[in-house]
Amino acid sequence: MSKIKKVVLAYSGGLDTSAILKWIKKTYECEVITLTADLGQGEELDGLEDKALNTGASKAFVLDLQEEFVADYVFPMFRANALYEGGYLLGTSIARPLIAKKLVEIALAEGAQAVAHGATGKGNDQVRFELSTLALAPQLHTIAPWREWDLNSRTQLVSFCQENGIPIPVTREKPYSCDRNLLHLSFEGGELEDPWTEPGPGTYLMSVNPEEAPDTPEIILLDFEQGNPVALNGEKLSPAQMLARLNALGGKHGIGRLDLVENRFVGMKSRGVYETPGGTILHRAHRDLEGICMDRELMHLRDSLVARYAAMVYNGYWFAPEREALQAFMDKSQETVTGTVRLKLYKGGVYPLGRKSPYSLYSPELATFEKDEVYNQADAAGFIKLQGLRLQARQPFLKQIIS
């Protein structure tokens, strides 16, 4: 501890990091600088700089990282069509490497010896923050109070904050642990700790219940260039603008809600509710466009690697060589994913209505059910016979099964 004179803390201003700021100052008797990453939390950031300084921070950085977050982290992940365990769009996971990168940059610039985070010893975020720090600046020490202190419950944290005059946002009416950015909003805790219990109405913030969504569908056009969305209804938008606009549209129509029991990297199962309205629209549109302009074998090879890529993001290996190498492959696969998708948004659903691309591999002459001049259907007999050679070879051994 005596070697640590200055620490940079990832600070959200919530219950955990509010207590951590004060605890680090008391325990390590050192200077604490806070970093608040503006990833699209909106009003949650109001007053955080003053709050951090009033709680004892020597400096309080609040950095607008929205464009960098979407362009350099979210969009590369979406080019890979990443889904964890078939549904989770990795909204929390993908934010952590960027926050860790900024922690390291500030720590090196300010001459700090350590960085700190508010992730618990039960969660994935501790791994994501610390693996990223080890990859970027292994000389920095990491302080993880949840693995050190004796404040082992939310109740104790609330008491600690009250004793130290720190205002806290958690109440009995809002018992959730939340993470919000431009990609999603997550909820954990409260009634969600019982996987049989239906999530309460307080878990609808970015989106409405589909039952309460408009009765009239909305049609939109999304333009893509090399796998990235670039225009909505003909209007060019920056990455952050695109995601924010789609969040509003998707939320209005009750799109992108997920209730999931997932497998954490540390070994336990946890239940979370996620709202990802804009990301859900993007994922559905992107996958649909690929259908018309991506080669079959390339698509199948890419699809076989999606789960591996998603696990790398979820488990904190964004700055690992295997993720970087796999990203190069994913980006290569996107060179012809350019075009437009027409979608219908309605009552929680995203329905592609049409798609077009200058790189389209779709041939009406080949696909038609009408008479054509380019495909000899008799050729299929030889194709099938050759494909079946290996199956025929097993036939003598299958007689007992057939009989």
N, C-alpha and C positions, 0 to 999 in steps of 0.2 A: 504493500500500500504506500510505503514512503516514497517509492519511485514515481508514483502517479501524482502529478501536480495539476494536470488539466485533462478534462474529459469532455467529449462531444456526445451529447445524448440525443437519440431520435425521440422527438417530443411531439405528442399529439394533443396534449392538454387534457387528456382523459384521466380517469381515476388512477390507472397504473403509473403513467409517466409523471403525473403530478406528484404522486408520493415518491417516486424514484428520484426526481430532481432534488427534493429536500433530503432524502435518505442518503444519497451519494455525498452531498455536501457534509452531512453530519458524520458519516461513517469513514469516508476517505479524507475528509478535511482538505478538499481540493476545489479548484475552480471548475465550474460546470458551464459549458456552452451548449445551447440547445439548437437543434435543427428541426424545423417543421417543414415537411415537404408538401407543397400545395399540388396535389394530384387531382384536384377537382372536388374537394370536400365541401366547397361553398361556404355557407354561413358557419360551419364548424370551426373555421379559422379565425373568426372575428375575435379580436382582443387577445389572441394567443401570445403575441410578442410581449405585451404588457404583463400578462399573467405569468409568463416564464420569468421575466425580470423581477416581478414582485415576489416570486417564489424563491428567488435566489440566484438565477442565472446571471453570469457576468456579461454574456452576449446572447442574443436570440435571433437566429437566422430563420426567416420565413421565405422560402424560395418557390417561385412559380415554375414548376417542372411539368406542366400539363402537356405542352407540345412534345417535349423530349420523351415523356412517359409513353404517349400514344405512338409517336413516330418510331422510336428506337426500341420499344419493349413490347407494347401491345400489338402493333401491326406485324412485326416479325413473327410473333407467336401465332397470330391469326393466319399468316401466310402458310404456316405449318398445320393449320386446322386443328390445333391442339385442344383436346378434351381429356380431363383426368377422370378415370373410371366412368367413361361414357357420357358424362353430363356436365361436370364442373368446368367452367371457362377460365378458371385460374386467376380470378380477379385480385385476390390477396397475394397469391404467390408471385405474380409478375411485377408487383410494385416493390417487393423487398430488395432485389438487386440494385435498383436505381437509388433507393434510400441509402443502402449500404455504400454505394459508390460516392454519394454526396457526403456521407459521414466521414469517409476516408479522406476525401478532398479537403474538407474543412479541418479535419484533425491535422493533416500534414501542413496546411497553410497556417494554422494557429499554433503549431508546435505542441499539440496534445500528445499524451502518451497512451491514451485509451479512448475507446468508443463505448457507448452503452445503449442498451435497448430494453424495452419493457415486455419482451416475450416471456411467457411462462416456461417452466421446465417440462411441461407436458405437451407443448405445442410444436408446430412445424417452424414457426417464424424464427425461433432461436437458431435453428439449423441454417435457415436461409441467410439471416444476417451474418452469422459467423463464418459460414463457408465463403460468402462473398468477400468478407474482410480478409480472410486468410489468403484468398486468391489475389487481392489487390494490394494489401499492405500487411503482411504477416507479422511485422514488428510491432504492430499495435496490439495492446491488451484489450480484451473485451470484458466489460462489467455486465453481468446478468443478474440483477438483484433477486429475481424470483428463485434463483438457485443458491442465494446466499443468505437472505434475510429470514426473520422469523415471522413476517407478516404473511401468513399462509392462507388467508381467505379474503374474499372481497369485504367482508364485515370488518376485519382488522384493518384493511386499507382505508375504509371509510373513517374509522375511528382515528387512524394516524393523521389523515388529512384534516379532520375536524380539530384535533389537538394542535395542529400546526397552522391553523387558519387558512387552509387551502380550499377554495371553492371546488366542488365536485359535481359532475353531471349525472351521476347514477342515482336513481330513485327506485322505490318499490314498484312504481307504475311503469318504469322503463328499466327492466333488469338486465337488458341484453348487453353483451360485449359486441361492439360493431366495428367494422372496418369499411371505410367508404373511399372510393376514388372514382375517376371518370368511367372506369369499366364496370364497377359493381358496388353493391352494398351487401355486406354479410351480417348475419345475426347468429350469435351463439349464447347459450346460457338461458336462465329463466325456465319457462315451461318446455323449452326445446331440449332440455337434458333428459326428458322422457320421450323416447322416439315414437311412442304411441300417441302422444298428445298433439293435437292440431295446433299449428302456430297461431298465436294471437293476432289481433288486428294491428298491433303495434309493429308487426314485421312487414307492413306494406308502406313503404316510403317513396321508393323510386317508381313504383308501378301501382296500378289499381287492381283490385280483384277482377279477373276476367268477366265475372258475372255482372260487374258494374261498368264495364267498358262500353264505348259507344256501340249502338246497334247498327251503325252504318260503317262498312269497311272503308279503309283508306288505301289508295293505290300509290305506290312510290316507284321511282326509277333510281337505281344505284349504278354508277359507272366505276369500273375498276381499271387500273393500269398495273400490269405485272403483279397482280395479287393484292394490290392496295386500293381501298376505296378512295376516289378522288372527287366525286361530284354526286350531289343528291338533287334529284329532279332538275338536272341540268346546271345547278349552281356549284361552282368549284368551292371546296371547303378545305381548310387545313385539317390535319389529323385530329387535333383536339376539338375543333369546331364540328367535324363530322360525327365524332362519338357523342358529343353533347347533344347535337340535333337529333340523332337517332335514339338517344336515351329518352328525350321528350316524347318522340313519336311512339316508341315502344312502350314506355310507361303509360301513356294515354290509353293504349289498347291492351294493357295487361299482359305484355309479352315479357318472357325471359325470367320467370320465377322458377327456382329449383329448391326442393326440399330433399336433402341428401344425408345419408349416413355414409361417411367416407372413412378410408383407412389412412390415418396419419402416418408419416414417415417414422415417428418414434415408436409406433407399434400398436397404439390403441385405436379404436373406432370412435368417431365423434359425429355429432349431428349438427348440421348447419343449414340455414335458409339463406339463399342467395338471390338477389335481384340483379339481373344483367340484361336490361332491355335492349340497349343499342348493340351490345356485343352479340346477342342472340340473332338479331336481324343480320348483322354483318356475317356471322358464321354461316347462317343458312343461305344467304345470297352468294357468298364466295364459293361454297361447296357446289351450289347449283351451276354457277358459271363454269367451274372446272369441268363439269360433265360434258360441255360442248367443245372445249378447246384443249383438253389435256389428253395426251396419249394414254391408251388403256394400261399398258404395262408400266408406264411411269406412274400413273395414278395408283395402281395396285401396290407397287413398291413403296411409294410414299405412304400409303395408308398403313402398310405393315410397320412403319416406323413412327406413326403418330403417337401411339401409347408410350413408346420409349421417350420421345421428345417431351411429352406432357409430364412424364414422371421426373425428367430432369428439371423442368421448371418447378414442379410441385416440391421436389426434394431439395431445392436450393443450389442446383448446379448450373446456373445461368452463365457463370464465368469459367466453366470447365471446358477443356478442349473438345470433349465429345459433343457438347451442345453446340459449340461454335462450328465444328465440322458438319454436324447434322443440319445446322442452319444454312450452311452453304449449299447443301443438297436441296433443302426445301426451297431456297430462293431460286436455284437453277430450275426447279420444276415449275416456277411461277412466271417464267419469261413470256409465255404466251397467254397467261390468264388476264386478258384484257377484253373488255366488253361491257355490256349493259344487261342488268337483270331487272325485270318488272315484277313487283311483289305486292301482294295484298296483305294488309295488317287487319286482323279481325279477332276479337274475343280471345286473346292470348296466343293466337296462331300467326305464323309467318308462312305465306303460301306463294311460292314462285308461280308466276303466270306466263312468263316468257323470258327468253334470253337470246342474246346475239353477240357475235364476236368476229372481228376481222381475221382471227386465227381459227375460226370454226372448222372442226373436223367432221361435222355432220354433213352427210350427203343425202339429199332427198332422193336422188336417183337410185342410191343403194338401198335406202330404208323403206321405200314405198311398197305398199301392198298392191299397187296397180302394176300393170305391165311395164317392164323396163328393158333396156338394151345393154346394161352394163354388168348384170349378175346372172350367171348361169346356175340355176338352182340344182341342176344335175351334178354340179361339182361338189355339192355338200355331201353326197354319198361317199366319195373317196375320202374326204376330210374326216367324216365320222368313222369310217373303217380304220383309218390309220390311228385315230385317237383311241380306238377300242382294242388295238392289238394287245396291249399289256393286260387288259381286262380279260380278253379271251384266253390268255396264257394261264390264268388262275382257274379256269372253268372246271378242270378235272378235280380240283380240290374243294370245289363248292357243291358238288353233287349231294353230299350228305346234308348240307344245309337246306338245299332246295327240296330234297325228299323229306 
